[in-house]
Amino acid sequence: MLKLLDAQRSLLTQRCGRELRVVAVSARDRKRDRGVSLDGLAWHNDPIDLASNDDVDVVLELIGRSDGPAKSLVESAINAGRHVVTANKALIAHHGTELAKRAESIGVTLAFEAAVAGGIPIVKALREGLSANQLSTVYGILNGTCNYILSAMRETGREFDDVLSEAQELGYAEADPAFDVDGVDAAHKLAILTSLAFGCSVDFETVHVEGIRHISPVDIQFADELGYRIKLLGLTRSTEHGIEQRVHPCMVPLDTPIAHVEDVFNAVVAEGDFVDTTMYQGRGAGEGPTASAVVADLVDIALGRTVPTFGVPAEKLVPLKPAPMSRHRGSYYVRLMVLDQPGVFADIAAALRDHNVSMEAVLQRQRAPDEAVPVVVTTHETEEASMIGTLEAIGALEAVVEPPRMIRIERL
């Protein structure tokens, strides 16, 4: 961020009508070489002290995590009448509603463009650019690490663990990658998008979350054969049962633009009643995209642009009514590892029939009487509860030697 402010100093002064100047900083390691000079800046060992510095108009929080010093700093800054810019998606996903209410009651800005999809200005797009629309669905690739892993697995045929190790070596994945590959990072972002899209309180706890650890090269090959790509999507949608919030691997048709978003890129699609479908794509992480989003928020504050934190006044955010995942309707891909024995397909068909699930297609690799072989079943649209019951029944069959693997098919 300091590098961007220095490189774009004259441009930003021209656009803001005044200079954006860093006056104080706090970090854990004062001696670390950050590639930029901190000479002349006030240093605070305790980040909370930034909030009481009389020279500070805006506090920028880049600490991370939903609680601890990050939350204390943001609360202290708001209570001291300072504007806040944060890139902390976990903080906003867990505490965004209460922080927004406090900030708006005091008359300061809480801005978080950098918290969702990096350099893609999706917060402003949903909150302001699409404010004339009633949105029905927002979905997207919200985690670059997972998208890189799935892209590399498809291109090389390698296993998940092998590609994950490569992603860690390249700096795309953390030493502990759980937040990324288990879907939590994407779920934080989705909870924020849901509030922006539907004017409801941020409710991370009701997000259905699955990761990508169970995706295999075999699944990716079958997906290609069936005309799909596997992507980890975050999807929020208004339904008759309430609002769906779900993060999980999806099979998306090859003729949809999001199927071709590869590597570490993010993409978000919003569907509105007057604009129809709009798509936003770009780098979802990294020093440059994050700094770009942070400084965009600083420019808004410098110009005095004020909008409600989540698009409507925080006091008017309605409680989110979550749609039960069991009521979700869709099509499904199921991969079974099956011993090729007489009567096996009849038993599988019976399990589908008993739970009112209709088969669309069946694919089987070469026959191997003494070994388990992959068998793939795709279904017509059905209810999730029926599908879960079907999988439990099929998984109990003696000839099915591994737990069935299910991936939802999204007809985007």
Backbone hydrogen bonds, N-H to C=O, Kabsch-Sander energy under -0.5 kcal/mol:
donor,donor_aa,acceptor,acceptor_aa,energy
5,L,1,M,-2.5
6,D,2,L,-2.0
7,A,3,K,-2.8
8,Q,4,L,-2.7
9,R,6,D,-1.0
12,L,8,Q,-2.9
13,T,9,R,-2.3
14,Q,10,S,-2.1
15,R,11,L,-2.1
16,C,12,L,-2.5
17,G,13,T,-2.1
21,R,19,E,-0.7
25,V,42,A,-2.5
30,R,28,R,-0.6
32,R,29,D,-0.6
34,R,32,R,-0.7
41,L,38,L,-1.9
42,A,23,V,-2.6
44,H,25,V,-2.4
45,N,43,W,-0.5
49,D,46,D,-1.8
50,L,47,P,-1.7
51,A,48,I,-1.2
52,S,49,D,-0.9
53,N,50,L,-1.2
54,D,52,S,-0.6
56,V,53,N,-1.8
59,V,83,H,-3.0
60,L,58,V,-0.5
61,E,59,V,-0.6
61,E,85,V,-2.6
62,L,60,L,-0.6
70,A,67,D,-0.8
72,S,68,G,-2.3
73,L,69,P,-2.7
74,V,70,A,-2.3
75,E,71,K,-2.6
76,S,72,S,-2.5
77,A,73,L,-2.7
78,I,74,V,-2.4
79,N,75,E,-2.5
80,A,76,S,-1.5
81,G,78,I,-1.8
82,R,77,A,-3.0
83,H,57,D,-1.9
84,V,109,T,-3.0
85,V,59,V,-2.4
86,T,111,A,-2.6
87,A,61,E,-1.5
89,K,87,A,-1.1
92,I,88,N,-1.9
93,A,89,K,-2.6
94,H,90,A,-2.0
95,H,91,L,-2.8
96,G,92,I,-1.9
99,L,95,H,-2.3
100,A,96,G,-2.6
101,K,97,T,-2.3
102,R,98,E,-1.9
103,A,99,L,-2.7
104,E,100,A,-2.7
105,S,101,K,-1.8
106,I,102,R,-1.5
107,G,103,A,-1.8
108,V,103,A,-2.4
111,A,84,V,-2.7
111,A,109,T,-0.5
115,A,112,F,-2.0
116,V,113,E,-1.2
118,G,284,G,-0.5
119,G,283,R,-2.0
120,I,117,A,-2.5
122,I,120,I,-2.5
125,A,121,P,-1.7
126,L,122,I,-2.5
127,R,123,V,-2.8
128,E,124,K,-2.5
129,G,124,K,-2.2
130,L,125,A,-2.0
131,S,128,E,-1.5
133,N,130,L,-2.1
135,L,133,N,-0.8
135,L,197,A,-0.5
136,S,271,E,-2.6
137,T,271,E,-1.0
138,V,236,T,-2.6
139,Y,269,V,-2.4
140,G,234,G,-2.0
141,I,267,A,-2.0
142,L,140,G,-0.8
147,N,143,N,-1.8
148,Y,144,G,-2.5
149,I,145,T,-2.3
150,L,146,C,-2.7
151,S,147,N,-2.2
152,A,148,Y,-2.8
153,M,149,I,-2.5
154,R,150,L,-1.9
155,E,151,S,-2.3
156,T,152,A,-2.3
157,G,153,M,-2.3
163,V,159,E,-2.0
164,L,160,F,-2.7
165,S,161,D,-2.0
166,E,162,D,-1.6
167,A,163,V,-2.5
168,Q,164,L,-2.1
169,E,165,S,-2.1
170,L,166,E,-2.0
171,G,168,Q,-0.9
172,Y,167,A,-2.3
173,A,167,A,-1.4
180,D,177,P,-0.9
181,V,177,P,-2.4
182,D,178,A,-2.3
183,G,180,D,-1.6
185,D,179,F,-2.9
187,A,183,G,-1.9
188,H,184,V,-2.4
189,K,185,D,-1.7
190,L,186,A,-2.5
191,A,187,A,-2.3
192,I,188,H,-1.3
193,L,189,K,-2.3
194,T,190,L,-2.5
195,S,191,A,-1.5
196,L,192,I,-2.1
197,A,193,L,-2.5
198,F,194,T,-2.5
199,G,195,S,-1.7
201,S,318,V,-2.6
204,F,93,A,-0.9
206,T,203,D,-1.0
207,V,204,F,-2.0
208,H,245,Q,-3.0
209,V,207,V,-0.5
210,E,247,V,-2.0
212,I,181,V,-2.4
215,I,212,I,-1.7
220,I,216,S,-1.8
221,Q,217,P,-2.3
222,F,218,V,-2.5
223,A,219,D,-2.6
224,D,220,I,-1.9
225,E,221,Q,-2.1
226,L,222,F,-2.0
227,G,223,A,-0.7
227,G,224,D,-0.9
228,Y,223,A,-3.3
229,R,252,V,-2.2
231,K,229,R,-0.6
231,K,250,C,-2.4
233,L,231,K,-0.8
233,L,248,H,-2.0
234,G,140,G,-2.4
235,L,246,R,-2.9
236,T,138,V,-3.0
237,R,244,E,-1.5
238,S,136,S,-2.2
239,T,237,R,-0.5
239,T,242,G,-2.8
242,G,239,T,-1.2
243,I,321,K,-3.1
244,E,237,R,-2.9
244,E,242,G,-0.6
246,R,235,L,-2.4
247,V,208,H,-3.4
248,H,233,L,-1.9
250,C,231,K,-2.9
251,M,408,R,-2.5
252,V,229,R,-2.9
252,V,250,C,-0.7
254,L,227,G,-2.2
256,T,253,P,-1.8
259,A,256,T,-1.4
260,H,257,P,-1.7
261,V,258,I,-1.3
262,E,260,H,-0.8
265,F,262,E,-1.6
266,N,282,G,-3.0
267,A,141,I,-1.7
268,V,280,Y,-2.8
269,V,139,Y,-3.6
270,A,278,T,-2.6
271,E,137,T,-2.7
272,G,270,A,-0.5
272,G,276,D,-2.6
273,D,134,Q,-1.2
276,D,272,G,-1.4
277,T,275,V,-0.5
278,T,270,A,-2.6
280,Y,268,V,-2.8
282,G,266,N,-2.0
284,G,264,V,-0.9
290,T,286,G,-2.1
291,A,287,E,-2.3
292,S,288,G,-2.5
293,A,289,P,-2.0
294,V,290,T,-2.5
295,V,291,A,-2.7
296,A,292,S,-1.7
297,D,293,A,-1.5
298,L,294,V,-1.8
299,V,295,V,-2.5
300,D,296,A,-1.8
301,I,297,D,-2.0
302,A,298,L,-2.6
303,L,299,V,-2.0
304,G,301,I,-1.1
305,R,300,D,-2.5
306,T,304,G,-0.6
310,F,312,V,-0.6
311,G,308,P,-1.6
316,K,313,P,-2.2
317,L,314,A,-1.3
318,V,199,G,-1.9
323,A,243,I,-1.9
327,R,324,P,-1.7
328,H,325,M,-1.4
330,G,382,T,-2.4
331,S,409,I,-0.9
333,Y,407,I,-2.8
334,V,377,V,-2.5
335,R,405,R,-2.8
336,L,334,V,-0.5
336,L,375,V,-3.3
338,V,336,L,-0.7
338,V,373,V,-2.7
339,L,399,A,-2.7
340,D,368,A,-0.6
340,D,371,E,-0.7
341,Q,339,L,-1.8
344,V,341,Q,-1.7
347,D,343,G,-1.9
348,I,344,V,-2.3
349,A,345,F,-2.7
350,A,346,A,-2.0
351,A,347,D,-1.9
352,L,348,I,-2.1
353,R,349,A,-2.6
354,D,350,A,-2.8
355,H,351,A,-1.0
356,N,353,R,-1.7
357,V,352,L,-2.9
360,E,378,T,-3.8
361,A,378,T,-1.5
363,L,376,V,-2.7
365,R,374,P,-1.6
371,E,368,A,-2.1
373,V,338,V,-2.6
375,V,336,L,-2.8
376,V,363,L,-3.2
377,V,334,V,-2.7
378,T,361,A,-2.5
379,T,332,Y,-2.1
380,H,358,S,-2.8
382,T,330,G,-2.6
384,E,328,H,-2.9
385,A,326,S,-1.9
386,S,383,E,-0.5
387,M,383,E,-1.8
388,I,384,E,-2.7
389,G,385,A,-2.0
390,T,386,S,-2.0
391,L,387,M,-2.4
392,E,388,I,-2.1
393,A,389,G,-1.9
394,I,390,T,-2.7
395,G,391,L,-2.9
396,A,392,E,-0.9
397,L,394,I,-1.7
400,V,397,L,-1.2
401,V,337,M,-2.2
401,V,399,A,-0.8
402,E,337,M,-0.7
405,R,335,R,-2.4
406,M,404,P,-0.5
407,I,333,Y,-2.6
408,R,249,P,-0.8
409,I,331,S,-2.6
410,E,251,M,-2.5
410,E,408,R,-0.5
411,R,409,I,-0.6
412,L,410,E,-1.7
